[in-house]
Amino acid sequence: MIDKKEFLLHSIIRAYIEHLEPIGSTQLKNMYDITYSPATIRGYFKKLGEEGFLAQEHVSSGRTPTTEALKYYWSDKLNFKLDFVDEKAIAYLSKDIGLTVFIQDQKSDILKNILNVENRYMILEFSTFSITVKFTDALFRFLSDMVGLELIHIVNISKQVGAYEIYEKVSQYMQNKNFHIYNTKEFFSLALKYNLDEESINSFLKGRILDSIDEDLYFDNIVPKGYIGICHNCKVGKKDVKMLVVGELSKDYEYFYNKITMN
């Protein structure tokens, strides 16, 4: 059962996300018809401030949730599996709310077989395509142990061991997969604001970021401080896709997911 302090923290975060302005104790009480007195709410606000969850610019002003509070809130709220999503709703809401959404088709390609052609080159046969690379005995033995692995693992391992011909050819195929960005303008604003380098920008714009992450919430690593990255494996129609949602922590993700989810 949620305690008073946690209830009030969730309430002020919800109010802040809805209004994007400091929230006072009386204002919060009236907004949600809270039974606690303003004095009781202020007491909990003080404790939450001491714990680093609320900030107050002036003694007489209302409170705002800190970055840590918003991380805590979304870590709880967004910890769910996603099934079917409505791509048209994503296209509209990404602009309406101010988010960038990256969607990439997921093809479950597996390395099926390796053919040695007269010790001159090798044909790597995947589920839906093939590539040809130069033969070496060591590389042939190495690849033989990778039969049955998924495409993304082949990419990561080949890069780690310096098998760059394989890495480049398989990466090129992956970049040609169906890939969409919704509200690119918002991402460019983020990139300019935080002076992202060219490699980081291209990893998003070319979809490579989706190949390097799993379903999870991301803070302060793939995105700047104050932002969140939300990665889901889900379906658009009959297609399996990986979706990454990127935006400021103060955006209304509950509203976004409620509107894009198809039951």
BELGI-V163090 format. One record per pair of residues at least 4 apart in sequence whose ideal C-beta (glycine too) atoms are under 8 Angstrom apart, sorted by the first residue. I is the first residue (numbers start at 1). J is the second residue. If there is no record, write none. Layout:
# BELGI-V163090
I/J + I/J
This chain:
# BELGI-V163090
2/6 + 2/7 + 2/10 + 3/7 + 4/8 + 4/36 + 4/40 + 4/44 + 5/9 + 5/44 + 5/47 + 5/48 + 6/10 + 7/11 + 8/12 + 8/28 + 8/34 + 8/36 + 8/41 + 8/44 + 8/45 + 8/48 + 9/13 + 9/48 + 9/53 + 9/54 + 9/65 + 9/69 + 9/73 + 10/14 + 10/73 + 11/15 + 11/28 + 11/32 + 11/34 + 12/16 + 12/23 + 12/28 + 12/45 + 12/54 + 12/63 + 12/65 + 13/17 + 13/65 + 13/69 + 13/70 + 13/73 + 14/18 + 15/19 + 15/23 + 15/27 + 15/28 + 15/31 + 15/32 + 16/20 + 16/21 + 16/22 + 16/23 + 16/64 + 16/65 + 16/250 + 17/250 + 17/251 + 17/252 + 18/252 + 19/23 + 20/250 + 21/62 + 21/64 + 22/56 + 22/57 + 22/61 + 22/62 + 22/63 + 22/64 + 23/27 + 23/28 + 23/31 + 23/62 + 23/63 + 23/64 + 24/28 + 24/61 + 24/62 + 24/63 + 25/29 + 25/38 + 25/39 + 25/41 + 25/42 + 25/45 + 25/62 + 26/30 + 26/38 + 27/31 + 27/62 + 28/32 + 28/34 + 28/41 + 29/33 + 29/34 + 29/36 + 29/37 + 29/38 + 29/41 + 34/41 + 36/40 + 36/41 + 37/41 + 38/42 + 39/43 + 40/44 + 41/45 + 42/46 + 43/47 + 44/48 + 45/49 + 45/54 + 45/63 + 46/50 + 47/51 + 48/53 + 48/54 + 48/63 + 48/69 + 49/53 + 49/54 + 49/55 + 49/56 + 49/63 + 52/66 + 52/68 + 52/69 + 53/65 + 53/66 + 53/68 + 53/69 + 53/72 + 54/63 + 54/64 + 54/65 + 54/66 + 54/69 + 55/63 + 55/64 + 55/65 + 55/66 + 56/61 + 56/62 + 56/63 + 56/64 + 57/61 + 57/64 + 65/69 + 65/70 + 65/73 + 66/70 + 67/71 + 67/225 + 67/226 + 67/249 + 68/72 + 69/73 + 70/74 + 70/249 + 70/250 + 71/75 + 71/219 + 71/228 + 71/249 + 72/76 + 73/77 + 74/78 + 74/217 + 74/228 + 74/249 + 74/253 + 75/79 + 75/217 + 77/253 + 77/254 + 78/217 + 78/230 + 78/253 + 78/257 + 79/217 + 81/215 + 81/232 + 82/232 + 82/233 + 82/234 + 82/243 + 82/257 + 82/261 + 83/234 + 83/235 + 83/261 + 83/262 + 84/234 + 84/235 + 84/236 + 84/261 + 84/262 + 84/263 + 85/89 + 85/90 + 85/234 + 85/235 + 85/236 + 85/243 + 85/260 + 85/261 + 85/262 + 86/90 + 86/259 + 86/260 + 86/261 + 86/262 + 87/91 + 87/103 + 87/180 + 87/236 + 87/237 + 88/92 + 89/93 + 89/259 + 89/260 + 90/94 + 90/101 + 90/103 + 90/182 + 90/260 + 91/95 + 91/182 + 92/96 + 93/97 + 93/99 + 93/256 + 93/259 + 93/260 + 94/98 + 94/99 + 94/100 + 94/101 + 94/182 + 94/183 + 94/186 + 95/182 + 95/183 + 95/186 + 97/247 + 97/251 + 97/252 + 97/255 + 97/256 + 98/183 + 98/186 + 98/247 + 98/248 + 98/251 + 99/183 + 99/186 + 99/245 + 99/246 + 99/247 + 99/251 + 99/256 + 100/181 + 100/182 + 100/183 + 100/184 + 100/186 + 100/187 + 100/190 + 100/245 + 100/246 + 100/247 + 101/181 + 101/182 + 101/183 + 101/243 + 101/244 + 101/245 + 101/246 + 102/179 + 102/180 + 102/181 + 102/182 + 102/204 + 102/207 + 102/209 + 102/210 + 102/243 + 102/244 + 102/246 + 103/179 + 103/180 + 103/181 + 103/182 + 103/236 + 103/241 + 103/242 + 103/243 + 103/244 + 104/177 + 104/178 + 104/179 + 104/180 + 104/207 + 104/210 + 104/241 + 104/242 + 105/177 + 105/178 + 105/179 + 105/239 + 105/240 + 105/241 + 106/233 + 106/240 + 106/241 + 106/242 + 107/127 + 107/128 + 107/151 + 107/177 + 108/127 + 108/150 + 108/240 + 109/126 + 109/127 + 109/128 + 109/129 + 109/150 + 109/151 + 110/126 + 110/127 + 110/148 + 110/149 + 110/150 + 110/151 + 111/124 + 111/125 + 111/126 + 111/143 + 111/146 + 111/147 + 111/148 + 111/149 + 111/151 + 111/154 + 112/125 + 112/126 + 112/127 + 112/147 + 113/124 + 113/125 + 113/147 + 114/122 + 114/123 + 114/124 + 114/125 + 114/140 + 114/143 + 114/144 + 114/147 + 115/122 + 115/123 + 115/125 + 116/122 + 116/135 + 116/140 + 117/121 + 117/122 + 117/123 + 117/135 + 119/135 + 119/137 + 120/134 + 120/135 + 121/132 + 121/133 + 121/134 + 121/135 + 122/132 + 122/133 + 122/134 + 122/135 + 122/139 + 122/140 + 122/143 + 123/130 + 123/131 + 123/132 + 124/130 + 124/131 + 124/132 + 124/133 + 124/143 + 124/166 + 125/130 + 126/130 + 126/131 + 126/151 + 129/173 + 131/166 + 131/169 + 131/170 + 131/173 + 133/139 + 133/165 + 133/166 + 133/169 + 134/165 + 135/139 + 135/140 + 136/140 + 137/141 + 138/142 + 139/143 + 139/163 + 140/144 + 141/145 + 142/146 + 142/161 + 142/163 + 143/147 + 143/166 + 146/153 + 146/154 + 146/157 + 149/153 + 149/154 + 149/157 + 150/154 + 151/155 + 151/170 + 151/173 + 151/174 + 152/156 + 152/174 + 152/211 + 153/157 + 154/158 + 154/166 + 154/170 + 155/159 + 155/167 + 155/170 + 155/171 + 155/174 + 155/211 + 156/160 + 157/161 + 157/163 + 158/163 + 158/164 + 158/166 + 158/167 + 158/170 + 159/163 + 159/164 + 159/167 + 163/167 + 164/168 + 165/169 + 166/170 + 167/171 + 168/172 + 169/173 + 170/174 + 171/175 + 171/208 + 172/176 + 173/177 + 174/207 + 174/211 + 175/179 + 175/206 + 175/207 + 175/208 + 177/207 + 178/239 + 179/206 + 179/207 + 179/210 + 181/187 + 181/204 + 181/205 + 183/187 + 184/188 + 184/205 + 185/189 + 186/190 + 186/247 + 187/191 + 187/204 + 187/205 + 187/246 + 188/192 + 189/193 + 190/194 + 190/196 + 190/223 + 190/224 + 190/227 + 190/246 + 191/195 + 191/196 + 191/200 + 191/201 + 193/224 + 194/224 + 196/200 + 196/201 + 196/224 + 197/201 + 198/202 + 199/203 + 200/204 + 201/205 + 202/206 + 202/208 + 203/208 + 203/209 + 203/212 + 204/208 + 204/209 + 204/246 + 207/211 + 208/212 + 209/213 + 209/222 + 209/244 + 210/231 + 210/242 + 210/244 + 213/218 + 213/222 + 213/229 + 213/231 + 213/244 + 214/231 + 215/231 + 215/232 + 215/233 + 216/231 + 217/228 + 217/229 + 217/230 + 217/231 + 218/222 + 218/223 + 218/228 + 218/229 + 218/230 + 218/231 + 219/223 + 219/225 + 219/227 + 219/228 + 219/229 + 220/224 + 220/225 + 222/229 + 223/227 + 223/228 + 223/229 + 223/246 + 226/248 + 226/249 + 227/246 + 227/247 + 227/248 + 227/249 + 228/245 + 228/246 + 228/247 + 228/248 + 228/249 + 228/253 + 229/244 + 229/245 + 229/246 + 230/244 + 230/245 + 230/246 + 230/253 + 231/242 + 231/243 + 231/244 + 231/245 + 232/242 + 232/243 + 232/245 + 233/240 + 233/241 + 233/242 + 233/243 + 234/240 + 234/241 + 234/243 + 235/239 + 235/240 + 235/241 + 236/241 + 245/253 + 245/256 + 247/251 + 247/253 + 251/256 + 252/256 + 253/257 + 254/258 + 255/259 + 256/260 + 257/261
